Amino acid sequence: MYPVALLNTPIMTTEGLYSLTPFKIHEIGNFLADRGGETISAIGHEGTAQVLTELLGFEVKVNRLILYSFFLYSFAVLYRTTE
């Protein structure tokens, strides 16, 4: 199973087939477990990483990462909605 890349925006910068499905924060654990639990952080700001660490229950590191191998990842795009 491929790792899940943690992103903080749903901007996709290359062609491909994407699906954007909303999750509640408590559902993310199951989403990750179903995909093997391995994550790669592409979260570029310390404050965002700290909040996600608290919400998700595991360390999310700051990592200004450009993901070139899009076909190797599932994505968890983590952003706030108005709900």
N, C-alpha and C positions, 0 to 999 in steps of 0.2 A: 504494500500500500504506500502511496506517496504522502509526503508530509502536507500539512495544512499551513498555508501561508497566512499570517495574520496581517490584515491591511486595515487602514482607517479611512479609506475612501473607495467607492466602487468604480473608479476610473480605470478602464481597461485600455491599454495603449498599443495593442496589437490585434490583428484580426483573429477571429476564433468564434467558438460557440460558447456563450455564457448564459447562466441562469442566475437570477438574483431572487433569493427567497428569504423573507424576513424570519428571524428567530427571536425568541425571548431570551434574555441573558441566561436564565436557568436551563435552557435547552442546548447551549453551546457545549457543555460537557459531554452530552450524548453524541452530538455531531462529531466532536473530536474523537471520542472513543470508537465510534463506528468506522473511523478512518485510521485507526491505529494509534491515535494519541500524540503522534509526533507533530510538532509545530515549528515553523520558522517565522520569527518576528520581522516584519517590515514596518514597524512602528517607529517613526522618526523623532518623536518628542518625548522627553522625560515625563512630563505630567500625564500624557496619554498612557504611557507604559505603566505608571504607578496606579492610575485608576483601573486599567484593565487587569493588573495584577490582583487588586482587591476584589474586583467583580468576578473574575474567573477562578480565583483560588490557586493559581500557580504563577510563577514569575514570568512576566513578559518584559523582555529586555529591549532597550532602545537599540534600534538597528536601522540606519539609513541605507536601505538595501534596494537595489534595482534587480528585479526578478526577470531574467532573460528567458529562462526555460519554463514558460507558462504551461506547457503540456505536462510538466512533472508535478504540478501542485493542484490541490483543491484550495479554495480560498474561503476565509472567514473574514468578511468585511465588517468591521465593528465601528458603528457610528450611532449617534443619538438621533432619535426621532422625536416628533412632538407629542407622541402618545404618553 
